Amino acid sequence: MMSMTCHNLDSARTVLDLFASGCSSSASFNRYSVRNYAQSSWKRSCRGYGARKLLGRRRGNAQCRVSSTMTPETLLNDTGVAQGPPPVLGFKKESRTPVSLTNLFEVVAEDLLILNQNLQSIVGAENPVLMSAAEQIFGAGGKRMRPALVFLVSRATAELVGLKELTVEHRRLAEIIEMIHTASLIHDDVLDDSDIRRGKETVHQLYGTRVAVLAGDFMFAQSSWYLANLENLEVIKLISQVIKDFASGEIKQASSLFDCDTELEEYLLKSYYKTASLIAASTKGAGIFSGVDSSISQKMYEYGKNLGLSFQVIDDILDFTQSAEQLGKPAGSDLVKGNLTAPVIFALEKEPKLREIIETEFSEPGSLDEAIGLIKSSGGIERAQELAEEKAHLAIQNLQCLPQSSFRVALEEMVMYNLERID
């Protein structure tokens, strides 16, 4: 692992505070009012939040630069990372109207419209086949969550420094992030041999594996070219690490298929590589281009990291609780391929029979349905939900350094939207 400043990738390399919040707390986050929490605690400085949890970080807002060559795997065993669960926050339960993405992103709707107009012209305009592939994936009902987060953090942090409008760099960053995300989806579908994505046929199903791999490669290359032209070394390093993390995540997943001894730390690290790394880089990059202090951009990184981990855990729960129509892919698809996620890992602690079924790689008729039933009856779903809620707690804390605004509210509501996907 190359040396780095601790305000850049330190939280990822200290295993993301993976167990700073624990995973077996009885604390519940369902339907808590983010707004009530924000009103009661927004005046708190972001100084001191979680400072003790990050290796090499000082208390307060002081910047620190610590070179580290330790790998994530080494840091998993560092006793200085996990200090036990944080105190339960004093949220109050109340009924609330479910959050919709349309309403959530309304404050950056114009920014997203400009993004959509630019994406297809940026990607593959020189090649009709690549253009068709781009249209397939960009037009497949994607939520544009990652670029929306870029715009929300950009506008929320811009208020701190008096910026009245987004910069060209902000907008280009959002486009780069969506290209990288799209490229990763195309390659994921090839690796997973998935025929359906967001309810539509995948690129490799329509055009073949060769075109799909080349389309993904082209988008990665195109995004890297635009990234280099931003001429910001810190952001270039940040986003380049994401592309490396994607590969690391795929390798870790491929090397642990059907492995019933997979531990939660390994699952969370893989989830960081495959999902949270890009979201964290998106939100931190937005803060950097706003010109805020490094302590603020680091908080945006941690917000994206914790939101990303929570999002992945909820996705993995939905793989067992939703239908193929709702998921846009077959239910239980991760499990049948040997990818053991949080609900499975928790269930394995209580159900020896589940290990037997998984180790046969579902060779017996009806074994997949039996395994899913055991995961549900053992409490695996509920414990995974608690894990997602605890990461959500941390994401909300990370926003306390932002001024009150409609953009900060939307970032808070994004956390709630994610949790409410399992209702």
C-alpha positions, 0 to 999 in steps of 0.5 A: 500500500502506498504512503498517503495522507491520513485525510485522504484514504485513512478511513478505508485503510483502517478497515473503515471503522468497521467495528467501531459501531459493532454489529450486535447492538439492540439499538434501532434506527427504524423510522427515526427522524433525521430532521429532529436529530439535526435540529438538536445537534447541528450546532455541534462541531465536527471536531471530535466525532469519531476521532478516536476511531481512526488510526493516526488521527488527532483530536479536533480539526487539526490536520494530520499527515501520516504515512502508512504502508499497512494493508487493510488486512493487517489493520483488521487485527489492529486493536487500536481500530475498534474501541467498542460500540459508540453510545446510542444516539438519542433519536426519537421514533416518529411516523414519517412519509417514506422518502422518494428519490424524486423528492430527494434529488429535487434540489439538484434536479437541474444539475442531474438534467445537465448530467444526463444530457452530457453523459451519452455524448461523452461516452462512446460518441466515436463508436456506434457500438459503444454508443448503443451499449452506453444507451442501454446501461444509461437508459436502464432506469439508473437512480444516478445516486452517485452523481446526485451525491456529488452535487448535494455535497458540492452545494452543501460544502460550497455554502461554507466557503461562499461559492454561489455556483458549482464549478466546472470541476464539480460537474465533470467529477459527477460525470466521471463518477457515473462513468466509472460506476457504469463501467463497473456494472458492465464488468460485474454483469460479465463476471457474474454472468447476469442476464438482467440489470434493472429489469432489462437485458444486460450489455453482454447479453445483448452484444456479447461478452467481447463488446461488453468487456470493451465497453467497460474498458472504454468507459474506464479509460474515458473517465481516466482521461477526463480525470487527468484533465481535472489537474487536481492530484489529490482527486486523481489519486483518490479516484484512481484508488477506487478503480484499483479497489474494484479489482481488489473487491472482485478478487476477494469475492472470487477467492471466497465463494462458498467459503462458510468461514468468511468473517464479517470483517472480510465481507465489509472490506469487500463491500468497501472495495466494491461499493463504498469506495466509489461513494466515499471518493465521490463525496470527498472529491466534491468537498475538495473542489469546493475548497473546504478545509481538509477536515471537512472533506474527510468528514464527507469521505466518511459520510460516503463510506458509511452510507456506502456500507449501509447501502450494500448491506441493505442490497444484500438483505433485499436479495433474500426479501424481494422478488425477482421483479422487484430486484431486477434479477433473480432472488437469491442470486448472490447466494446461489453463486457462492457470494456469502453476504451479511445475512448469510454470515450471521445465519451461519453462526446459528444454523449448522445445517446452512453450512452443509447446504452451502458446501454442497453448492446447492446441488440438491433440488430445493436446497436454495429455498431451504437455505433462504428459509434458514437465513430468515428463521435464524435472525440473519436478516434482522442482524444484518439490518442492525448492521446497516442501521449502525453504519447509518448512525455514523453517516448522520454523525459525519454531516454535523460539520455542515451548515443547515441547508436543503442540501444537508437535509437531502444528504440526511434523507438519503440515509433514511431512504436507504434504510426504508428500502427494506420496508 
